[in-house]
Amino acid sequence: MAGMATHVITGAGSGIGAAVARRLHARGDELVLHARDAGRARELAAEFPGARTLVGDLAEPAKLSWAFSHQTLPDRVDSLLHIAGVVDLGPVGDLTPKSWRHQLDVNLIAPAELTRHFLPQLRAARGHVVFVNSGAGLRASADWSAYAASKHGLKALADALRAEEHGNGVRVTSVYPGRTASPMQAKVHQQEGKAYDPGEWIDPESVATTILMAVDLPRDAEVNDLTVRPGR
């Protein structure tokens, strides 16, 4: 994808999202960075000069439509990159409806709602939707039920969207990273009661490389599913 492409990115404040945003910003593409509130939007605008911001709380997907109606959305979207996510571990016997709902809202329902809003622009640009999923979106382990359920749902969303939009020229990719060094991974280790050493896990820059490979792939091909595992 060459030239001044426009990318809408969630999760650009840290980890994989920040790595992707830095790469795209450095090559001169236009960024529209999602932020949960105005304060976070100002921080992202300062970190990525020239980028536009879009404010809306992913934890309240039913309110995103109202929030966006008071802002200017881009006329063209070459890629919509769903990278934001939350995790809250615990056995099924302990997880509350609040914890289930929060993870489903942020990890699954909000991406569906964002995609709905940007589909006209994606169709016009023959754009690309990337869902950064997780290894938990392919298999569920003990204490990961709610998070894995949200990510299994995200896989279903991506698969259905791909089938629906292929004829419109919209490409859809799911990326399944293994454990990646990030603030989320630090939280996971804390919840697991384990010491955290970021050097043991995938560098976010490596996952960013795989995402941009899929986005930049020539139009004669499409990466549907991409699994990235720790190399050590």
C-alpha positions, 0 to 999 in steps of 0.5 A: 500500500503506497502513498498517503494511505489512511489508517484507523487504529485502535490501541495505538497508545502502547504495545503492538498498536504503538509499534504499528502506528510508529511505522505508518507515521514514519513512512508518511501515511495518514493516521486516525488514532482512536482514543477512549477520551479527550485526554488520551486523544491529546497524548496521542496527537502529541506523540504522532504529530499530524495524526487525527484522533477519534474519541469514543469509549470501546467499553461502551460500544452502544455509545460509539455511534453517538460519539462519532456523530459529533466528530468528523470521520475520514472520507477514505479508509485504506485500513482499519486496524483493531489492536486494542484489547483488555484481559481479566483472568480468572476461573469460570467460578469466579468471573462476574458478569461485569468482567465478562461484559467488559471483555466482550464489549472491548474485544468483540462488540466494539470492533464490530461496531467500528467496522460497521461505521467504517465499511462505506469508506473501506468499500470505496477504498477497497481497503483492509480490516485487520483484527489483532486476535490472540492465541486464545482466539484459537484455544482456551486454557484454564482461567482464560474463559472470558478473554478466549470467548471474546477472541473466539468471537472475534475470529467469527466476526472476521470470518463472516466479514471476509465472506460478506465483503470479498465481493466488495474488494475489502480484505480481512486478516486475523493475526494471532500473536502469542505472548507479546511484551506489552503492558497487557502482558505485564498485567497477565503475569501479575494476575498469574502471580508470575515474574514478568521478563519482557525479553522472554516474549515477542517484541511488539515490533515483530508483530507490527512487521507481520501486520504491515506485511499483510496490509502491504501485500499486493492486491493479487493476494490476501492473508486470511489468518496469520499466527505469530509465536514466540521464537525463543 
